[in-house]
Amino acid sequence: MSQDLRKMFTDLDQSGEYIMKAGHEKRFLERLEKELPSAKRSVFPWVKIAAALVLLMGLGTYFLLNVQQNGTLNTRVVDSEKVLPVGSAISLGDLSPDLKKLENYYMANINMELSHLEISDRNKILIDSFMERMEELNNEYKVLNGELNEIGPNDQTISALIKNLQLRLQLLRKLKDKLIELKAQNSGSDNDNAMTSI
């Protein structure tokens, strides 16, 4: 019974016929089903739907009770608990803690830039022209604050107030750059004068 397997396989390949036993496919599918059974459908598909509805109802109830308990959803912009004296004006910082931080940040930076200015006879004209523009922005800020008090807080007024603070800070930084540039030019011309006198 010893046969050469190589010869047997090459003969089988050349003939091109592969014969399977009768019922082979059926037996294969039965074994496959036994090893990997198909996913069975849920006995109660409506249970999933009911669970989803119960979850949604629970979330809705929680949301409604939370709103009724608090009265609002904490969407207030103005702190109504802060009592302002009659005739006093509100500012950007009075509207919310975030706006107060923003206003404090810009005002602190503006004051810091102003304190670092070195005024001399050579740069006085430049500083005066920048200070005139700063005064215009200050007056504009006061007008916007008046509008905030008359009309009440709105996105346009708040944005304009913030933009005004940004412009003032940018103006001061531009002035600082110009002063550094002027100082460099003056020191360069001083060096030239010193060289010519030698």
Sequence and secondary structure as in RCSB ss.txt:
>XXXX:A:sequence
MSQDLRKMFTDLDQSGEYIMKAGHEKRFLERLEKELPSAKRSVFPWVKIAAALVLLMGLGTYFLLNVQQNGTLNT
RVVDSEKVLPVGSAISLGDLSPDLKKLENYYMANINMELSHLEISDRNKILIDSFMERMEELNNEYKVLNGELNE
IGPNDQTISALIKNLQLRLQLLRKLKDKLIELKAQNSGSDNDNAMTSI
>XXXX:A:secstr
    HHHHHHHHHHH      TTHHHHHHHHHHHHS      S HHHHHHHHHHHHHHHHHHHHHHHHHHSS S 
 SS TTS   TT    GGGT HHHHHHHHHHHHHHHHHHHT    TTTHHHHHHHHHHHHHHHHHHHHHHHHHHH
H   HHHHHHHHHHHHHHHHHHHHHHHHHHHHHHHHHHHHHHHHHHH 
